[in-house]
Amino acid sequence: MLTHGIPNYIMVKIFKSIIPPIACEKIIEQGLIRPQLEAGTGKTNKKSKGRSTKVSFIDNKFLKKYIYELVINNYKDYTIEEVEDLQFATYNKGDFYGPHYDADEKNKRILSISVQLSNPLDYEGGDLCLYGIGGSPSPVTNEQGTVIVFPSDLLHEVEPVTKGTRHSLVQWFKGYESSN
């Protein structure tokens, strides 16, 4: 699998439009009824010039289990020890998340998940970009209902939204790479 210039050995997997639009709309409703916080970085939610978005956490057991099964069935060389909660994000005009890694020496994150909830006609900009060989960012598809799974130590960003509002869901899996 080659994904927009990102070689398959980086283990990026894109599951296009596997969550139906009506389910995406219900997840957006669920995320918006919760109080949204200005997002920062790290456990303390430290404010950063590298990020501008609002987030809330949702407790959708069905969706959490669905994503878990998707990961377990497609990443057999990984041992999952913990699954973090689903984080709902709202990116309004001007919001972004600059280049960053989800993994660090403390958090043990190994896989990152991003779910595109919004219809791409509802916003402009806001592309999720993964950095591949040569260090240049490559946008991934923004089709509604698409689930993107990638290693947490892969540099990535969400480009600024230039029009409308983009909603997404992210989640992280902790553990280690194993050899089966």
C-alpha positions, 0 to 999 in steps of 0.5 A, spaced: 500 500 500 502 506 498 498 512 501 499 519 497 507 518 497 508 515 504 511 508 503 507 502 506 513 500 511 511 506 515 504 502 516 499 507 515 493 504 513 487 508 511 480 505 511 476 510 506 468 511 508 467 505 513 463 509 518 457 511 515 455 519 514 449 518 519 453 515 524 459 521 523 453 526 524 451 522 531 458 522 533 459 530 532 452 531 535 455 527 541 461 531 541 458 538 541 453 537 547 459 536 551 463 542 554 469 543 549 476 545 552 481 549 548 486 544 547 493 544 549 499 539 549 501 533 554 497 531 560 497 538 563 493 541 557 499 546 556 497 551 552 501 552 545 502 556 539 503 550 535 495 548 536 489 551 536 482 547 537 477 545 541 476 538 544 472 534 548 472 526 550 466 522 548 464 515 551 462 511 545 463 504 547 461 501 540 465 506 536 471 504 541 470 497 540 469 498 533 476 502 532 479 497 537 477 491 532 480 494 526 486 496 529 487 489 532 485 485 526 490 490 521 496 491 526 498 483 528 505 485 530 503 490 535 501 488 542 496 493 545 496 494 553 492 500 553 487 504 549 486 511 550 479 515 550 476 518 544 477 525 543 473 529 539 476 535 536 473 541 533 477 546 528 474 552 526 476 557 521 484 559 523 484 553 527 490 548 526 495 543 530 502 544 527 507 538 526 508 534 532 509 527 534 503 523 538 509 518 542 514 520 547 518 517 552 513 517 557 506 515 554 508 509 550 503 511 544 504 506 538 498 507 534 494 513 532 487 514 530 484 519 526 477 519 524 474 524 519 467 526 521 465 532 517 463 532 510 469 535 506 464 540 503 463 543 510 470 546 510 476 548 506 483 547 509 484 542 515 488 537 511 491 531 516 498 531 513 503 525 514 510 527 513 514 521 509 520 520 506 524 527 505 520 530 510 515 533 506 507 533 508 502 529 504 495 530 505 491 524 506 484 523 504 478 527 508 472 523 506 467 523 511 467 516 515 475 515 513 479 512 519 486 513 518 491 509 523 499 510 523 505 510 528 504 515 533 512 516 532 510 519 525 510 526 524 504 529 522 499 536 522 493 538 521 493 544 516 489 551 518 482 551 516 480 556 512 473 556 511 467 552 515 468 547 521 472 541 521 470 535 526 474 529 527 476 524 532 482 521 535 485 516 539 491 513 541 493 505 542 499 504 547 503 498 547 509 495 543 511 492 537 512 485 537 514 479 533 508 474 531 
